[in-house]
Amino acid sequence: MNRWTKLLSLHRTQNGEEESEKKKEGQKDEKREQKTKVKVCFYEVEQQFQAIWYTLDYISDLVYVADIFVKVRTSFLEQGSLVQDISRLKKRYLHSFQFLLDVLSQLPTDLLYLNNFFNSPVVRINRFLRSPRLSEALDRMETRTAYPNIFRISKLMILIFVLIHWNACLYFALSKHIGFGSDEWVYPNATDSEFNSTRRQYFYSFWFSTLILTTVGDTPDPVREEEFLFMIADLLIAVLVFASVVGNVGNVIMNLRDRDNVFFPNHELVKSYLRSRKISKTLHKRVNAWYQHLHINKKITRENEILQQLPVTLQTTIAVSVHLPTLSKVTIFQNCESSLLEQLVLKLTPQVYNPGEYVCRKGDVGHEMYIIKEGKLAVVADDGVTQYAVLGEGNFFGEISILNIKGNKSGNRRTANIRSIGYSDLFSLSKEDLTDTLSEFPAAKQLLEEKGRQILTKMGMLEISEEGEEEKEKMEDKVARIESSLETLQTKLARLIVELESSVRKMMSRVGQLELQTDGWEGIVAEGAGSETDDEAEKKREVGDGQGGQEREPQEERGEGDGGEQNKDEEKGEKEK
Ligand SMILES: Nc1ncnc2c1ncn2[C@@H]1O[C@@H]2COP(=O)(O)O[C@H]2[C@H]1O
């Protein structure tokens, strides 16, 4: 605060001194003095509102300092995860180029005011180093605003305005440097009462600058070299300004048209088609009325296409939040699982019908069913006048012809005419999508079929033949029998499994026992082999001879003999095991 008052008082005393000097010195000295004041273009404005200028300057400095704190605490993404650790954030910021710019922009260059030569706001030029941060902030705002086109145009206009303002200041400063009124190009003589006021000076300069930068008006021809240079630089900038204005405005218009084309079907295209095909006026009017209704009431019929740019989960969430109020009014969807709604919601196609238009006609092949979002529709007789029923918000229709209800005499044909009473907003759901979804949700399918059956019965279009009844009973019997035999099979299988398990256990224990028995045999067999006596060898030989004698025995006995050998082999095998 002290510094601020000191700076103020310093400035005031300097100004006071300058004022008195001005009075003392003559006309020649005045010109020299003007040259030093060129640094500040509209000097009087600066003098008159010094307090305001200083306050604004230091408020903006405070904002810059606050921004440094914000920047230090701004988290960043590292390998997809958000880093919020303060020490890491600090370290990152302190090592960044942004930090260097921020420090340089906050250097207290205002102290140079103390030097008479630098006594000009130009000493604060280092604050311009903050401009990348400003453009970053503007970019963020542009992505967040709900009106990006208006924002873009406003930003462009403000930038052009600032550019024209700076150019006006430069023009005035140059005029002052050359001498007011010294030729046609410069600012007219400031001593002239008409051009004396600061307001007039600013407005004239701004107007002059606008003429040059927008290249829309005739400006006096430059006379001096400085004037030529100024004009050349300005005209070059003007080309860029003009190009960016045209480009940006063009972009905005394109965006608006694109948005309209995505939101609503292209009216111009259909119009020219109708013209080229010489369509009758009444039909033309109906088409126009439909387009008008879409535009005026913001009925978007291409929601699915617009949302397609988003990931599926986001699409579903948005679609559910938009359409849930309608779907929750539909009786069949009221108590159903949320997953069914989620599956359905992306398959719904919005459709809008004009008053008196038929949504479907009796006898047509049904390809989709409809859910009423808004409006009223009538089930009408073929005369188009007699109304059987009126359907409203939350009702659905068109399901009978696509559900393949058993006994439906009309098959896949529409059972009634449905006509829109006023404008009506519907969701259509194709046969394929409905079948796909309902295959996973049999309860909803049953409800739909039940409702269809009720209507068909009322209309006497449901066929319940005796043959059909018998067939049904037979089928039910068969199903019951299959069920009971399945149950018996299941019990038998369970018993078998238990038996198998117990015999496996028994076998294992037997094998264990045999292993224990045969453990000591190897050693005994080896010993026996070594001490085999001549008598034993003799006995063996005799046995061998006996076997040879058996070969000569009759057939019946051979069988027994073989069996005896087989038993021995089995015993050997078991022992080996
Ligand atoms: N009396 C009625 N009341 C309500 N809705 C009906 C009536 N008659 C027919 N509909 C509906 O109108 C639809 C016409 O096409 P669908 O036959 O596919 O399915 C029909 C039913 O959903």
Ligand as a Chemical Component Dictionary entry (heavy atoms), coordinates in Angstrom:
data_LIG
# 
_chem_comp.id                   LIG 
_chem_comp.type                 NON-POLYMER 
_chem_comp.pdbx_formal_charge   0 
_chem_comp.three_letter_code    LIG 
# 
loop_
_chem_comp_atom.comp_id 
_chem_comp_atom.atom_id 
_chem_comp_atom.alt_atom_id 
_chem_comp_atom.type_symbol 
_chem_comp_atom.charge 
_chem_comp_atom.model_Cartn_x 
_chem_comp_atom.model_Cartn_y 
_chem_comp_atom.model_Cartn_z 
_chem_comp_atom.pdbx_ordinal 
LIG N1  N1  N 0 -59.118 -52.446 -30.294 1  
LIG C1  C1  C 0 -57.859 -52.107 -30.161 2  
LIG N2  N2  N 0 -57.435 -51.400 -29.103 3  
LIG C2  C2  C 0 -56.166 -51.043 -28.979 4  
LIG N3  N3  N 0 -55.234 -51.354 -29.875 5  
LIG C3  C3  C 0 -55.566 -52.057 -30.945 6  
LIG C4  C4  C 0 -56.884 -52.474 -31.141 7  
LIG N4  N4  N 0 -56.920 -53.152 -32.284 8  
LIG C5  C5  C 0 -55.665 -53.169 -32.778 9  
LIG N5  N5  N 0 -54.850 -52.512 -31.975 10 
LIG C6  C6  C 0 -53.419 -52.280 -32.169 11 
LIG O1  O1  O 0 -53.256 -51.797 -33.487 12 
LIG C7  C7  C 0 -52.193 -52.513 -34.092 13 
LIG C8  C8  C 0 -52.247 -52.640 -35.566 14 
LIG O2  O2  O 0 -51.130 -53.402 -35.958 15 
LIG P1  P1  P 0 -50.944 -54.844 -35.302 16 
LIG O3  O3  O 0 -51.977 -55.719 -35.765 17 
LIG O4  O4  O 0 -49.520 -55.232 -35.484 18 
LIG O5  O5  O 0 -51.157 -54.577 -33.745 19 
LIG C9  C9  C 0 -52.316 -53.872 -33.448 20 
LIG C10 C10 C 0 -52.595 -53.544 -32.028 21 
LIG O6  O6  O 0 -51.433 -53.274 -31.334 22 
# 
loop_
_chem_comp_bond.comp_id 
_chem_comp_bond.atom_id_1 
_chem_comp_bond.atom_id_2 
_chem_comp_bond.value_order 
_chem_comp_bond.pdbx_ordinal 
LIG N1  C1  SING 1  
LIG C1  N2  SING 2  
LIG C1  C4  DOUB 3  
LIG N2  C2  DOUB 4  
LIG C2  N3  SING 5  
LIG N3  C3  DOUB 6  
LIG C3  C4  SING 7  
LIG C3  N5  SING 8  
LIG C4  N4  SING 9  
LIG N4  C5  DOUB 10 
LIG C5  N5  SING 11 
LIG N5  C6  SING 12 
LIG C6  O1  SING 13 
LIG C6  C10 SING 14 
LIG O1  C7  SING 15 
LIG C7  C8  SING 16 
LIG C7  C9  SING 17 
LIG C8  O2  SING 18 
LIG O2  P1  SING 19 
LIG P1  O3  DOUB 20 
LIG P1  O4  SING 21 
LIG P1  O5  SING 22 
LIG O5  C9  SING 23 
LIG C9  C10 SING 24 
LIG C10 O6  SING 25 
# 
